[in-house]
Amino acid sequence: MSFNKKLNTTFEQAADLYHRSRPEYPKKLIGSIFQYSKVRPHHAVLDIGCGSGILLQNFLGKKLAITGIDISPQLLQITKRTAQAKKEPVNLVHDNFQTHRFSPKSFALIISGQAFHWLPLSTSIRKVLG
């Protein structure tokens, strides 16, 4: 997917409603992610399409180096407020995952809650695998 202005506009207009209507992830699922990924304090974690931080917030307080990337500045503001309320540092990137330059191998864990399906699967998987 190239930068999708229509999708971004939709999220911009309804960021707070989107955030309030999204359910949290089950604690058992989050526990399984930690168990199987073996992510530990100070490891780097990337959340692709972090949106309002519904998934990302589960990684706060674990002493991780968290980066969230999303195309919506309004959704990123919600994530920022959540992190600030928990006094947790988070690197938030307003950009398109498809075109943003970073080294996937620099992350111990790459997650994506409700965004990966918006991306072209083959190129996104190649990018994640480095």
C-alpha positions as CSV (number, residue, x, y, z in Angstrom):
1,M,0.0,0.0,0.0
2,S,1.3,3.4,-0.8
3,F,0.3,6.1,1.6
4,N,-3.5,5.9,1.6
5,K,-4.9,9.5,2.1
6,K,-8.5,8.4,2.2
7,L,-7.8,5.8,5.0
8,N,-5.7,8.4,6.9
9,T,-8.5,11.0,6.6
10,T,-10.9,8.5,8.0
11,F,-8.8,7.9,11.1
12,E,-8.1,11.6,11.5
13,Q,-11.8,12.4,11.6
14,A,-12.7,9.6,14.1
15,A,-9.5,9.0,16.1
16,D,-11.1,9.4,19.6
17,L,-14.2,7.3,18.6
18,Y,-11.9,4.7,17.0
19,H,-9.9,4.5,20.3
20,R,-12.9,4.3,22.5
21,S,-14.6,1.6,20.5
22,R,-11.6,-0.7,20.2
23,P,-11.5,-3.6,22.6
24,E,-8.4,-4.4,24.6
25,Y,-6.3,-7.4,23.8
26,P,-6.8,-10.4,26.1
27,K,-4.2,-10.6,28.8
28,K,-3.6,-14.3,27.9
29,L,-2.6,-13.3,24.4
30,I,-0.2,-10.6,25.6
31,G,1.3,-13.2,28.0
32,S,1.8,-15.6,25.1
33,I,3.5,-13.0,23.1
34,F,6.0,-12.4,25.9
35,Q,6.4,-16.1,26.5
36,Y,7.1,-17.1,22.9
37,S,9.0,-14.1,21.8
38,K,11.3,-14.1,24.8
39,V,11.5,-10.3,24.7
40,R,13.2,-9.0,27.8
41,P,13.9,-5.6,29.3
42,H,15.8,-3.2,27.1
43,H,14.9,-5.1,23.9
44,A,13.5,-3.0,21.0
45,V,9.9,-3.5,20.0
46,L,8.2,-2.1,16.9
47,D,4.4,-1.8,16.6
48,I,3.4,-1.5,13.0
49,G,0.3,0.6,12.6
50,C,0.2,1.3,16.3
51,G,-2.9,3.5,15.9
52,S,-4.1,4.7,19.3
53,G,-1.8,2.3,21.1
54,I,-4.3,-0.4,22.1
55,L,-1.7,-3.2,21.6
56,L,1.3,-1.0,22.4
57,Q,0.1,-0.1,25.9
58,N,0.5,-3.7,27.0
59,F,4.2,-3.4,26.5
60,L,4.6,-0.2,28.6
61,G,6.2,-0.7,32.0
62,K,8.3,-3.6,30.8
63,K,11.5,-1.5,30.3
64,L,11.4,-2.0,26.6
65,A,12.5,0.4,23.8
66,I,9.2,0.8,22.1
67,T,8.7,2.3,18.7
68,G,5.2,2.8,17.2
69,I,4.7,3.8,13.5
70,D,1.4,5.0,12.1
71,I,0.0,7.2,9.3
72,S,-2.4,9.1,11.6
73,P,-1.0,11.9,13.7
74,Q,-4.3,12.0,15.7
75,L,-4.0,8.3,16.6
76,L,-0.4,8.8,17.5
77,Q,-1.4,11.7,19.9
78,I,-3.6,9.3,21.8
79,T,-0.7,6.8,22.1
80,K,1.5,9.6,23.3
81,R,-1.0,10.7,26.0
82,T,-1.2,7.0,27.2
83,A,2.5,6.7,27.4
84,Q,2.9,10.0,29.1
85,A,0.2,9.1,31.7
86,K,2.2,6.0,32.5
87,K,5.5,8.0,32.4
88,E,6.9,5.7,29.8
89,P,9.1,6.8,26.9
90,V,7.9,5.7,23.5
91,N,9.3,6.6,20.1
92,L,6.4,7.5,17.9
93,V,6.9,7.8,14.1
94,H,4.3,9.5,11.9
95,D,5.0,7.7,8.6
96,N,4.0,4.9,6.3
97,F,5.6,1.6,7.3
98,Q,6.0,0.7,3.6
99,T,8.3,3.6,2.9
100,H,9.9,4.3,6.2
101,R,13.5,3.4,6.4
102,F,14.6,1.4,9.4
103,S,16.5,-1.8,10.1
104,P,14.0,-4.6,11.0
105,K,16.9,-6.6,12.5
106,S,17.3,-3.8,15.1
107,F,14.0,-5.0,16.7
108,A,13.8,-8.0,19.0
109,L,10.0,-8.1,18.4
110,I,7.8,-6.7,15.7
111,I,4.0,-6.6,16.4
112,S,0.9,-5.4,14.6
113,G,-2.5,-5.5,16.1
114,Q,-5.0,-4.3,13.6
115,A,-2.9,-2.9,10.8
116,F,-0.9,-5.6,9.0
117,H,-3.9,-6.6,6.8
118,W,-3.9,-3.1,5.3
119,L,-0.4,-3.7,3.9
120,P,0.6,-5.7,0.8
121,L,1.5,-9.0,2.4
122,S,4.5,-10.1,0.4
123,T,6.4,-6.9,0.5
124,S,5.5,-6.3,4.2
125,I,6.7,-9.7,5.3
126,R,10.0,-9.2,3.3
127,K,10.5,-5.9,5.0
128,V,9.8,-7.3,8.5
129,L,12.2,-10.2,7.9
130,G,14.8,-7.9,6.7
